[in-house]
Amino acid sequence: MSGIEEILAAALAAGLDVVAVTDHERIDAAQAARAMVAERAIPIEVVVGEEITTLGGHLLGLWLERRIPPLRGLGWSIAAVHEQGGVAIPAHPLVPYPLCAQGWTLRRLLASRDPAVRPDALETFNPTFFGRVARHRASEFAARHDLAAVGNSDAHAAEQVARGWTEFAGVTGADLRAAIAAGETSAHGRFHPAGSQVATFGRQLRKYGGDARASASARLGRGGGRDLGYPRRVDEAPVPDGEADER
């Protein structure tokens, strides 16, 4: 899959002002992207995030500084994002599939007396099959429950960046946060052509296999570890499994 430099180049080419990097169960690549932008004066803002696998579906945590552990309850995970001062957004919701938050779970959290477990927004556009299935349902749910609507590309390769996006007043991450809090965002995008994601899924499986072999070699002292998707210093130790899971 694409590395950080390719992702940033694609985001710039697409004219994005802010890009959130949300790998599965890791934030190190997002932090590297933020540092790269600062060091090279690249004219785009990076939001450090994570796509967290919870027991109630995938959750996007934005503006994070520490990784959120996976496989906890959805409410627990949302509260953990909020504890860091982050923003919590259920990803590709309302699809009858374990990786997607269901309506009854979201309604229960929204009705909770504990504001820490309430989501801040809802992903109402996702260009994948999941997003196509639930596009109208998610938009109606967000409107009914006064949740900000956001669009995301769910990109696993540079050519998929900006297939989905969020429109808001302003050009900075702070502007985006304010728009989400005020419910003044709108979601847009283009769905992937039917069947086009089969190749992406195949590339993901090959990458996971290669990463697993590289990690095993590093543990045995026979290699430098897996490719993290961003430049690493020669003297920097490989990242152990669990600290930066595969995307």
PLY file of the C-alpha trace (Angstrom):
ply
format ascii 1.0
element vertex 247
property float x
property float y
property float z
element edge 246
property int vertex1
property int vertex2
end_header
0.00 0.00 0.00
1.06 3.63 -0.38
3.53 5.33 1.95
3.10 8.68 3.67
4.96 10.69 1.05
2.66 9.37 -1.69
-0.43 10.04 0.44
0.62 13.64 1.11
1.41 14.22 -2.56
-2.02 12.90 -3.55
-3.75 15.07 -0.93
-1.93 18.16 -2.20
-2.77 17.33 -5.82
-6.43 16.99 -4.84
-6.42 20.47 -3.29
-7.15 19.37 0.28
-6.44 21.85 3.07
-6.53 19.26 5.87
-5.93 15.51 5.69
-6.54 13.02 8.49
-4.28 9.96 8.50
-6.15 7.14 10.21
-4.39 3.80 9.82
-5.90 0.78 11.51
-4.75 0.40 15.15
-1.71 2.73 14.80
-0.82 6.43 14.84
2.94 6.35 14.16
2.57 6.95 10.40
0.19 9.85 11.05
2.68 11.38 13.48
5.43 10.93 10.90
3.27 12.70 8.31
2.65 15.61 10.69
6.40 15.92 11.33
7.19 15.67 7.61
4.76 18.48 6.80
6.34 20.71 9.45
9.94 19.93 8.48
9.39 20.42 4.74
6.90 23.31 4.99
4.36 21.33 2.95
1.19 23.46 2.59
-1.30 21.02 4.10
-2.32 20.26 7.69
-2.18 16.70 9.01
-4.60 15.49 11.68
-3.23 12.52 13.61
-5.88 9.84 13.86
-6.58 6.14 14.07
-9.23 3.78 12.77
-10.01 1.78 15.89
-11.53 -1.68 15.75
-14.09 -1.77 18.57
-16.55 -4.46 19.59
-19.27 -2.20 18.19
-17.69 -1.39 14.82
-14.89 0.74 13.40
-14.36 4.14 15.00
-12.32 7.09 13.74
-10.41 8.90 16.47
-9.03 12.28 15.36
-6.54 14.63 17.03
-4.86 11.86 18.99
-1.46 11.71 20.63
-1.65 8.14 21.92
-2.90 4.98 20.27
-6.29 3.68 21.42
-6.22 -0.08 22.04
-8.58 -2.16 19.88
-11.33 -4.64 20.75
-13.00 -2.67 23.51
-16.61 -1.51 23.60
-17.64 1.31 21.28
-18.61 3.56 24.20
-15.34 2.84 25.99
-13.37 3.66 22.84
-15.25 6.93 22.24
-14.56 7.94 25.85
-10.86 7.07 25.39
-10.71 9.36 22.34
-12.39 12.15 24.29
-9.99 11.66 27.22
-7.21 12.76 24.85
-9.23 15.74 23.69
-9.97 14.04 20.39
-13.02 13.74 18.15
-14.81 10.39 17.76
-16.63 9.46 14.54
-18.15 6.01 13.79
-16.90 4.87 10.37
-19.13 3.45 7.61
-22.04 2.96 10.06
-25.42 1.25 9.78
-24.33 -1.60 7.51
-25.38 -5.04 8.84
-21.79 -6.16 9.31
-19.65 -6.54 12.48
-17.18 -3.82 11.41
-19.95 -1.21 11.28
-21.71 0.53 14.19
-25.41 -0.30 14.32
-28.27 2.12 14.87
-29.39 0.71 18.20
-25.85 0.99 19.60
-25.48 4.58 18.42
-28.91 5.57 19.76
-28.04 4.10 23.15
-24.78 6.04 23.33
-26.38 9.28 22.15
-29.04 8.92 24.86
-26.48 8.25 27.60
-26.25 10.67 30.50
-22.47 10.40 30.16
-21.40 12.83 27.39
-18.00 11.14 27.16
-19.48 8.14 25.30
-21.44 10.13 22.72
-20.01 10.30 19.18
-19.19 13.75 17.81
-20.15 13.16 14.18
-21.09 10.41 11.75
-19.39 9.32 8.55
-22.18 9.76 6.01
-20.08 9.36 2.87
-17.60 6.55 2.32
-16.71 5.56 -1.26
-16.51 1.84 -0.52
-19.19 -0.85 -0.77
-20.11 -0.23 2.88
-20.65 3.46 2.21
-22.75 2.80 -0.89
-25.06 0.44 1.04
-25.76 2.86 3.89
-25.34 6.29 2.27
-28.92 7.52 2.66
-29.52 5.75 5.97
-26.41 7.32 7.51
-27.31 10.81 6.24
-30.83 10.54 7.64
-29.55 9.21 10.98
-27.06 12.09 11.33
-29.73 14.67 10.54
-32.23 13.11 12.93
-29.75 13.07 15.82
-28.07 16.44 15.12
-24.72 14.86 14.32
-22.23 16.53 12.01
-21.97 14.73 8.67
-18.47 13.98 7.41
-17.15 12.43 4.21
-13.99 10.36 4.14
-12.04 8.60 1.41
-11.17 5.47 3.46
-8.10 5.39 1.20
-5.68 2.47 1.39
-3.67 3.70 -1.61
-2.66 7.13 -2.91
-4.94 6.95 -5.95
-7.94 6.64 -3.60
-7.22 9.84 -1.65
-10.04 12.44 -1.87
-12.66 10.01 -3.20
-14.61 11.34 -0.22
-14.21 14.63 1.60
-15.76 16.97 4.17
-16.65 20.53 3.29
-16.47 23.18 6.02
-15.96 26.90 6.43
-12.24 27.61 6.75
-8.97 25.95 5.82
-7.42 24.71 9.07
-7.83 21.77 11.39
-9.16 24.14 14.04
-11.79 25.34 11.56
-12.76 21.72 10.89
-13.10 20.96 14.61
-15.27 24.03 15.12
-17.47 23.09 12.17
-17.92 19.54 13.50
-18.84 20.88 16.95
-21.36 23.26 15.39
-22.78 20.64 13.03
-21.84 22.81 10.06
-20.12 20.28 7.80
-21.25 18.50 4.65
-20.09 15.20 3.13
-19.23 14.69 -0.53
-17.51 12.18 -2.77
-17.52 9.64 -5.57
-18.09 5.92 -5.08
-15.55 3.42 -6.33
-16.63 1.59 -9.50
-18.26 -1.78 -8.84
-15.66 -4.51 -8.36
-12.70 -2.12 -8.31
-11.90 -2.80 -4.66
-11.17 -6.48 -5.20
-7.64 -5.55 -6.32
-7.21 -3.28 -3.28
-8.24 -6.11 -0.96
-5.71 -8.39 -2.65
-2.94 -5.84 -2.16
-3.89 -5.51 1.50
-3.65 -9.27 2.02
-0.23 -9.39 0.34
0.99 -6.47 2.47
-0.24 -8.12 5.68
1.60 -11.30 4.74
4.81 -9.43 3.94
4.58 -7.40 7.15
4.10 -10.54 9.23
7.18 -12.15 7.68
9.26 -8.98 8.17
8.18 -8.69 11.81
9.06 -12.33 12.45
12.50 -11.83 10.83
13.12 -8.76 13.00
12.29 -10.70 16.17
14.76 -13.41 15.11
17.44 -10.80 14.37
17.47 -11.56 10.65
16.04 -8.30 9.32
15.16 -4.68 9.98
11.43 -5.13 10.44
8.51 -4.21 8.24
8.07 -1.13 6.11
6.20 1.42 8.24
5.20 3.54 5.25
7.52 6.45 6.07
11.29 7.08 6.19
13.00 5.64 9.25
16.47 6.54 10.47
19.13 3.90 9.98
19.78 3.79 13.73
16.11 3.58 14.66
14.95 0.26 16.08
12.12 -1.63 14.37
8.69 -0.96 15.84
7.54 -4.02 17.84
4.24 -5.64 17.00
1.39 -4.11 18.97
2.88 -0.62 18.92
2.14 -0.03 15.26
-0.12 -2.65 13.76
-0.38 -3.09 10.02
-2.63 -0.77 8.16
0 1
1 2
2 3
3 4
4 5
5 6
6 7
7 8
8 9
9 10
10 11
11 12
12 13
13 14
14 15
15 16
16 17
17 18
18 19
19 20
20 21
21 22
22 23
23 24
24 25
25 26
26 27
27 28
28 29
29 30
30 31
31 32
32 33
33 34
34 35
35 36
36 37
37 38
38 39
39 40
40 41
41 42
42 43
43 44
44 45
45 46
46 47
47 48
48 49
49 50
50 51
51 52
52 53
53 54
54 55
55 56
56 57
57 58
58 59
59 60
60 61
61 62
62 63
63 64
64 65
65 66
66 67
67 68
68 69
69 70
70 71
71 72
72 73
73 74
74 75
75 76
76 77
77 78
78 79
79 80
80 81
81 82
82 83
83 84
84 85
85 86
86 87
87 88
88 89
89 90
90 91
91 92
92 93
93 94
94 95
95 96
96 97
97 98
98 99
99 100
100 101
101 102
102 103
103 104
104 105
105 106
106 107
107 108
108 109
109 110
110 111
111 112
112 113
113 114
114 115
115 116
116 117
117 118
118 119
119 120
120 121
121 122
122 123
123 124
124 125
125 126
126 127
127 128
128 129
129 130
130 131
131 132
132 133
133 134
134 135
135 136
136 137
137 138
138 139
139 140
140 141
141 142
142 143
143 144
144 145
145 146
146 147
147 148
148 149
149 150
150 151
151 152
152 153
153 154
154 155
155 156
156 157
157 158
158 159
159 160
160 161
161 162
162 163
163 164
164 165
165 166
166 167
167 168
168 169
169 170
170 171
171 172
172 173
173 174
174 175
175 176
176 177
177 178
178 179
179 180
180 181
181 182
182 183
183 184
184 185
185 186
186 187
187 188
188 189
189 190
190 191
191 192
192 193
193 194
194 195
195 196
196 197
197 198
198 199
199 200
200 201
201 202
202 203
203 204
204 205
205 206
206 207
207 208
208 209
209 210
210 211
211 212
212 213
213 214
214 215
215 216
216 217
217 218
218 219
219 220
220 221
221 222
222 223
223 224
224 225
225 226
226 227
227 228
228 229
229 230
230 231
231 232
232 233
233 234
234 235
235 236
236 237
237 238
238 239
239 240
240 241
241 242
242 243
243 244
244 245
245 246
